[in-house]
Amino acid sequence: MFRNPQADEATSAHAAAASLVAMSVGRLGATAAAAAGLIGILLGGRALARSAGRSRSAPRTGMALGLIAVVLGGLVIATSDGGPGTGNGQGGAVVAIMAGLIATVLGFLARARGRGVA
C-alpha cells in the first residue's frame, strides 16, 4: 500500500554492494585460471633464467599450467552471459588467457634451451 522510498533505495544499494563482492562461478573460474597462469609464468621464467639443463620439471609444469589457464579462461568466456563488466569473470578470463600463453611460451623456451635446440 504505502511504500517507503528510503527503504527501497537502501535495499537496492545493499543488493548492488553484495553483487560487487560476491564470487560467482565465472569469477571463481577466472581467478583460478589467472592464478594458474601466473604460477606458470613464474616457473617458466625461473627455468629460463637458470642454466641450461638444470631442471626438467619446471618448464613442463609451467607449460602445463599455461595450457590449463588458456583452456579454463576460454571456458569461462564461452559460458559467460553478457560482456565485460557484468560480473561474469570475462576480464579475469582474458588476463588468464594472456598469462597462460606467456607461461606456455616461457616453458617451451626453457625446455628448448635445456635440450640445446634454441
N, C-alpha and C positions, 0 to 999 in steps of 0.2 A: 504494500500500500504506500507507505511513506519510505522513501529511500534516503539514506544519509550519503551525500556526495563525498564527504571526507572519508568515510569508511570504504567506499568504492575505490578511491584514489590510493588509500593505504593498502588495500588488498592487491590492487594491480601493481603497485610498487614492490610489494613483498614477492609477488609471483615473478616479476622481472628480475629481482635480485637473486631469487632462487635459481632461475634459469641460467644466470651467469656463472654460478659456482657449481652447478650440478654436473656430474660426469656422465654424459650419455655414452652409449656403446661406441658411437663414432669417435668421440673424443678420446675414449679409453684406448681404442684400437690405434688411433693415430699417435697417441702418446707412446704406446708400446713400440710401434714401428719406428718412431723417431729415436727412441732410446736404443733400439737395436742398431739403427743406422749410425748413431753417434759412437756407440761402443765399437762397431765395425771400423769406423774411421780411426779411432784411437789404436786399435790393434793393427790395422794395415799400415798406419803411419809409423808406429813403433817398429814394426817388422821391416819397413822400407828404410828406416834410419839406421838400423843395426847393420852389422857387417853381413855380407852375403853368406847364405847357407847356415846361419846360426840357429834359426828357429823355423821349423816346418809347420807347426800347428797354428801359429798366429796369423800368417797370411791366409790359410784355409778358413780359419774361424772368421776373420774379417770379411772374406768374400762371402761366406755363408750368411753371416749376419746382414751384410749388404743386400743380398738377394732376398732374404726374409723381409727386410724393410721395404724393398721395392714391391714385393708381392702384397704384403699387408697394406701398404699405403694405397696401392691400386685397388685393392678390395674395398677399402674404406671409401674411396672416391666413387667406385662403381655402385655401391649400395646406398650412398647418402641421398637424402632428399634435399633439394634446394641447392643454392650456391654457397660460396664462401661467406662467412659471417653469419650463418644461420645456426651455428652451434652443433653442426654435424661432424666436425673434425676435418673438413676439407683443407683448411690451411695447414694443419699439422700433417695431413697426409701428403701434401705437396713437399713439405720440408722432409718428411720421411723418405720420399722417393728420391729427392736430390741427395740426401745424406747416404742412402743406400747405394746410389750409383757411384758416389765418390768412394765409399768404402770398398765396393767391388773393384774399382779401378786400382786403388791403392794396394789391395790384397793381391790382385793379379800382377802388378808391377813388382811387388816384393817377392812373389813366388817366381816370377820370370828371372829376377835378378839372382835369386838363390840358385837357380838352375844354370845360370850363365847364358840365358837366351837374350836378355835385353842388354 
